[in-house]
Amino acid sequence: MATEHLAPKDRIVLALDVADLDEARRLVDALGDSVGVFKIGLELIYRGGLGFAEELAGEGRNVFLDAKLLDIEATVERATAAIAKTGAKFLTVHATDRKTLNAAVRGRGDSAMKLLGVTVLTNLDRADLGEQGIDMPPLALVQERARLAQDAGFDGIVASGKEAAALHERLRDFLIVTPGIRPAGADANDQARIVTPSDAIAAGANYLVIGRPITRAKDPRAAAEAIAAEIAAAS
């Protein structure tokens, strides 16, 4: 599952974290082929995002459905099967337990959709995990959940760039998708464990999830192209 053959722009997952489908379509049109994957998260999923995913996939675009599934096994299995029919390339599932992960693998069936286990959200630090009753540092928890996802037959994980280097050494032929990406000098916003694009690539990340540094730029396409250039320099 190496990504050496991908162009730098194809390693950018553009987070369409916007209020409605009209705005999302404007961004897709403005960015064109300057990014490789378009991510539809919960905000858009609940505003017609599944139909939008089918629309984009039908146009030949790579779609990342960030559904972060977590429920009883039957529900996760059926939801995964339904999402696979949209033509999405990636789907996220919380990597908290074997039952959830195994259900997603069954639901995927023989589709080509890649399953990604969400390890620890990038807005959480150790104090936040303690509030959840988890007495582990983020890296240890990420490693444990990554192992669960790999054992279940997932294609990769979602993890912060802070953990990517350690994961890259332990998990060969396993995709690492890194959110919380901020170019040097950009605001952290609500992220706690952030890295720059070049640092994430150097640490072994395969794909970078980037939203506001591109979507809120005066010229989104130029911002995407600048990040692609940074990825190319770090690759």
C-alpha positions as CSV (number, residue, x, y, z in Angstrom):
1,M,0.0,0.0,0.0
2,A,2.9,2.3,-0.5
3,T,2.1,5.7,-2.0
4,E,5.4,6.4,-3.7
5,H,3.6,6.3,-7.1
6,L,1.2,9.0,-6.1
7,A,1.8,12.6,-7.2
8,P,2.2,15.0,-4.2
9,K,-1.2,16.5,-4.8
10,D,-2.9,13.1,-4.7
11,R,-1.7,12.7,-1.1
12,I,-3.9,15.7,-0.1
13,V,-7.3,14.8,1.4
14,L,-9.3,18.0,1.3
15,A,-11.7,18.3,4.2
16,L,-15.0,19.7,2.9
17,D,-16.0,20.8,6.4
18,V,-18.5,23.4,5.2
19,A,-22.1,24.3,5.9
20,D,-23.8,23.1,2.8
21,L,-23.5,21.2,-0.5
22,D,-23.5,24.4,-2.6
23,E,-20.4,25.6,-0.8
24,A,-18.8,22.1,-1.1
25,R,-19.5,22.0,-4.8
26,R,-17.9,25.5,-5.2
27,L,-14.8,24.3,-3.5
28,V,-14.6,21.1,-5.6
29,D,-14.9,23.2,-8.7
30,A,-12.3,25.7,-7.6
31,L,-9.8,23.1,-6.6
32,G,-10.3,20.8,-9.5
33,D,-7.3,18.4,-9.8
34,S,-5.1,20.3,-7.3
35,V,-6.0,17.8,-4.6
36,G,-6.4,14.0,-4.9
37,V,-9.2,13.2,-2.4
38,F,-12.3,15.0,-1.1
39,K,-13.4,14.2,2.4
40,I,-17.0,14.4,3.4
41,G,-17.5,14.6,7.2
42,L,-20.4,14.4,9.5
43,E,-21.6,17.9,8.9
44,L,-22.1,17.3,5.2
45,I,-23.2,13.6,5.6
46,Y,-26.2,14.9,7.5
47,R,-27.0,17.4,4.8
48,G,-27.1,15.1,1.8
49,G,-23.5,14.1,1.8
50,L,-24.1,10.4,0.8
51,G,-25.7,11.5,-2.4
52,F,-22.9,14.0,-2.9
53,A,-20.4,11.2,-2.4
54,E,-22.0,9.2,-5.2
55,E,-22.0,12.3,-7.4
56,L,-18.3,12.9,-6.9
57,A,-17.4,9.2,-7.3
58,G,-19.5,9.2,-10.5
59,E,-17.3,12.0,-11.8
60,G,-14.2,9.9,-11.2
61,R,-13.1,11.7,-8.0
62,N,-11.7,10.0,-4.9
63,V,-14.1,10.3,-2.0
64,F,-13.2,9.9,1.7
65,L,-16.4,9.4,3.8
66,D,-15.4,10.3,7.3
67,A,-18.4,8.7,9.0
68,K,-16.4,7.5,12.1
69,L,-18.8,4.5,12.5
70,L,-19.2,3.1,16.0
71,D,-22.3,1.1,17.0
72,I,-23.4,-2.4,17.5
73,E,-22.1,-5.0,15.1
74,A,-25.2,-5.4,12.9
75,T,-25.5,-1.6,12.5
76,V,-21.9,-1.1,11.6
77,E,-22.0,-3.9,9.1
78,R,-25.1,-2.7,7.3
79,A,-23.9,1.0,7.4
80,T,-20.6,0.0,5.8
81,A,-22.3,-2.0,3.1
82,A,-24.5,1.0,2.3
83,I,-21.6,3.4,2.2
84,A,-19.6,1.0,-0.1
85,K,-22.4,1.4,-2.7
86,T,-21.7,5.1,-3.0
87,G,-18.3,4.4,-4.6
88,A,-16.3,6.0,-1.8
89,K,-12.6,5.1,-1.8
90,F,-12.2,5.5,2.0
91,L,-14.4,5.0,5.1
92,T,-13.5,5.7,8.7
93,V,-14.5,3.5,11.6
94,H,-13.6,4.0,15.3
95,A,-10.9,1.4,16.1
96,T,-12.1,0.9,19.7
97,D,-12.8,-2.8,19.7
98,R,-12.6,-6.0,17.6
99,K,-16.4,-6.4,17.2
100,T,-16.8,-3.0,15.5
101,L,-13.8,-3.5,13.2
102,N,-14.8,-7.0,12.2
103,A,-18.3,-5.9,11.4
104,A,-17.0,-3.2,9.1
105,V,-14.8,-5.7,7.3
106,R,-17.9,-7.9,6.7
107,G,-19.9,-5.0,5.6
108,R,-17.3,-4.0,3.0
109,G,-17.6,-7.4,1.4
110,D,-15.8,-7.6,-2.0
111,S,-15.9,-3.8,-2.7
112,A,-12.7,-1.9,-3.3
113,M,-13.4,0.6,-0.5
114,K,-10.5,1.0,1.9
115,L,-11.3,0.9,5.7
116,L,-9.4,3.3,8.0
117,G,-9.4,2.9,11.8
118,V,-9.7,6.1,13.7
119,T,-7.3,5.8,16.6
120,V,-7.3,8.9,18.8
121,L,-8.8,12.2,17.6
122,T,-6.2,14.9,17.1
123,N,-8.0,17.4,19.4
124,L,-7.4,15.1,22.4
125,D,-4.4,15.0,24.7
126,R,-3.6,12.8,27.7
127,A,-5.8,14.9,30.1
128,D,-8.8,14.4,27.7
129,L,-8.2,10.7,27.6
130,G,-8.1,10.6,31.4
131,E,-11.6,12.2,31.5
132,Q,-12.7,9.2,29.4
133,G,-11.2,6.8,32.0
134,I,-8.3,5.9,29.7
135,D,-5.0,5.8,31.7
136,M,-2.7,5.7,28.7
137,P,-0.7,8.3,26.8
138,P,-1.9,9.0,23.3
139,L,0.9,7.2,21.5
140,A,0.3,3.9,23.4
141,L,-3.4,4.1,22.8
142,V,-2.9,4.9,19.1
143,Q,-0.5,1.9,18.8
144,E,-3.0,-0.5,20.4
145,R,-5.9,0.6,18.3
146,A,-3.7,0.5,15.2
147,R,-2.9,-3.1,16.0
148,L,-6.5,-4.0,16.4
149,A,-7.3,-2.4,13.0
150,Q,-4.6,-4.2,11.2
151,D,-5.5,-7.6,12.8
152,A,-9.1,-7.1,11.7
153,G,-8.1,-6.6,8.1
154,F,-8.3,-2.8,7.7
155,D,-6.2,-1.0,5.1
156,G,-4.9,1.7,7.4
157,I,-5.5,4.1,10.3
158,V,-6.1,7.8,11.0
159,A,-3.5,9.1,13.4
160,S,-1.8,12.4,14.2
161,G,1.6,13.2,12.7
162,K,2.9,13.1,16.3
163,E,2.5,9.3,16.2
164,A,3.2,8.6,12.5
165,A,6.9,7.9,12.9
166,A,6.4,5.2,15.6
167,L,3.5,3.7,13.7
168,H,5.4,3.7,10.4
169,E,8.2,1.6,11.9
170,R,5.8,-1.0,13.4
171,L,3.1,-1.2,10.7
172,R,4.5,-2.1,7.3
173,D,2.3,-1.9,4.3
174,F,-0.4,-0.1,6.3
175,L,-1.8,3.3,5.3
176,I,-1.3,6.2,7.7
177,V,-3.7,9.1,7.2
178,T,-2.8,12.2,9.2
179,P,-5.2,15.0,10.1
180,G,-4.3,18.0,12.2
181,I,-2.0,19.3,9.4
182,R,-1.1,23.0,9.6
183,P,1.5,24.7,7.4
184,A,4.1,26.7,9.4
185,G,2.6,29.8,10.8
186,A,-1.1,28.7,10.5
187,D,-3.5,28.8,13.4
188,A,-3.9,25.5,15.3
189,N,-7.7,26.2,15.7
190,D,-9.2,23.3,17.7
191,Q,-6.4,20.8,17.1
192,A,-4.1,19.7,19.9
193,R,-1.6,17.5,18.2
194,I,-0.6,19.2,14.9
195,V,2.3,19.0,12.5
196,T,3.3,20.6,9.3
197,P,2.9,18.8,5.9
198,S,6.6,18.2,5.5
199,D,7.0,16.9,9.1
200,A,4.0,14.5,8.5
201,I,5.5,13.1,5.3
202,A,8.9,12.8,6.8
203,A,7.3,10.8,9.7
204,G,5.8,8.3,7.3
205,A,2.3,9.6,6.7
206,N,0.8,8.5,3.4
207,Y,-2.1,10.9,3.1
208,L,-2.7,14.3,4.8
209,V,-6.1,15.6,5.7
210,I,-6.2,19.3,5.3
211,G,-9.2,21.6,5.7
212,R,-9.1,25.2,6.8
213,P,-5.6,26.1,5.6
214,I,-6.9,25.5,2.1
215,T,-10.7,26.1,2.3
216,R,-10.3,29.4,4.1
217,A,-7.4,30.7,2.0
218,K,-8.0,33.7,-0.3
219,D,-7.0,31.4,-3.2
220,P,-7.7,27.8,-2.2
221,R,-6.1,26.3,-5.3
222,A,-2.9,28.3,-4.8
223,A,-2.9,27.1,-1.1
224,A,-3.3,23.5,-2.2
225,E,-0.5,23.8,-4.8
226,A,1.8,25.3,-2.2
227,I,1.2,22.4,0.1
228,A,1.7,19.9,-2.7
229,A,5.1,21.6,-3.4
230,E,6.0,21.2,0.3
231,I,5.0,17.5,0.1
232,A,7.1,17.0,-3.0
233,A,10.1,18.6,-1.2
234,A,9.7,16.3,1.8
235,S,9.1,13.1,-0.2
